């Protein structure tokens, strides 16, 4: 019987660590069905959905923790969201930066009961206009009857300078 779990990894970004973790997983008979890896300022954060024979799960987890002692591993049960039909939409949000902007966007998405699959925010100072600008790339899982344009309208209502592109 197969077991499925989500593995989260946090720690220093050591070259080749993700490749080695993948090889260790494969060596134990497991596979990653989905993975997301992020690197920032010398740090690594990654999540993988792992499928492995149930009787080998504990052995794999123990091996990973001991072989990669400089990294922190967290394991949780995989939960499948199959209650309603959903689709994915992607948005890009552009506007002047201000305190609390990311929180306001997240509040809107939470109030709409949408699932944020990925959200990458960047801020940059633009010397030619003398202000900081904000850009967010957002991937959402939404009910079939929700349109990207409707979500964009909600976010654009934050202020006059917010522009949302539906990809």
N, C-alpha and C positions, 0 to 999 in steps of 0.2 A: 504494500500500500504506500502511496506517495504522501508526503507531507509538504505543505507550502507555508512559508513564513517570510516576513519582511525583516531584512537585516539592515541596520543603520550603522554607519561607521563615521567617527569623528577623530581628528587628530592631525599631526603634522603631515604635510604633503611630501612624502618620500618618493623619489622617482622609482617607477616600476611597482609600487605597492598594489595598485588596483589590478595590474596584470598578475601579480603573484597571488593575490586573493582569489582571482578568477581561476587560476590553475589549481589552487588548493581545493576550491569548491568542485571543480571538474574531477580532480583526483579522488574525491570522496564519492563520486557518482552523482553530484548535484549539478544543477544548471540555473543560470539567471534567466528568468523570462522577461524581466523588465529591470532597467537600472537607470539611475540618474546620479551623476557625479558633478560636484562643484568644487572649484578651487578658488581660494581667495587669500591673498597675503600670506602665502606659505602654509595655509591650512587646507584640509580636505574634509569634505562632508559628502557622504554617498549613501544611497539607499538602493537596495536590490531586493527583488522578489525572487526567492529561492525555492526550487522544487527538488526534493531529494527523497529517497526511500526512507520511510519513517524510522526504521531501525538504525539508520546512519546519521540522523539529524543531530543528536546529542554529541556524537563523536566529531562531526564537522564543527559545531559551535565551539567545542573545547579546543580543537586543533587551531582554529582561527585565533581564538583569544591568546593561546600560548605562543603561536608562531609570529603574531603581530602585536606584541605586548605594548608597543608604543602607541597603538590605536585603541580607541574605546569602541566596543561592539555592543549594540543593543538589538534584541530580537523580540519580535511581536508576531502574533498570529495574523495571517493575511485575511482581510475581510473583503468580501465581494459585495459591491453595491449593485444589486439587480432588481431593486424595488420598482423602478420606473424606467421607461425608455429615455435615453439621454443621447446627446450629441456633443461634439467639441466645437468650441469657437475660440478664435484668437483675436486679441485686441492689442492696439498700441495706443497708449495714453501719452500725450505731450502737453506741457503747460509750464508756466513759471513755477519755480519751486517755492514752497512755504512750509513752515512747521505744521506737522499733523496731516500732511497730504496723503501719505501712505495709509495711515489709520483711517482717514475719511473714505478712501477707495475701498479698503477692506470692509468697512462698516456697510457700505452700499452693497457689496457682493454678498455679505453675510445676511443682510436684510432681505435680499432677493432669493436667499436660500440656494445659492449657486456654489458649486465645488470648484475651488481654485486648484488646478492641477499643477500650475507653475506660474510664478510671478517673479520677474527680474526687474528691479528698479535701478536706475542710474541717475545721478545728479552731476551737473557740470556747470562751472561758471563760464559764461560767455562774455568776454571782455568788451566786445563791440556793442553790446546792449547794456553792459554793466549789471547783469542779473544772472542768477542761477536758473537753469532749466531742469526740468524733471521729465524723464521718459520711463515708461513701464511697459514691458511686454508681458501680456497676461494670457494664459491658456485656461479655459474654463470648461467644465462639464455642466451642461445645462439641460433642462427638460426639452423634449422635442418641440414644444410649442413656444419656446422662448427664442427670440431673434437676437442676433448680434446688434442690430440697430437699436432695439429696445434697451439693451444693457448699455450701449454707448450713450443713449439719451440720458439715462440715469446718472452716469458718471459726468457727462458734460454739464449737467445741472449744478455741479459743484461751484463753478464760477465761469465768467465769460471767456477766460483765456484757455480753458480746457478743451482739447480737441482729441477725439477718439476715432481711430481708423479700425474698421473691421476687416480682418484679413481673410 
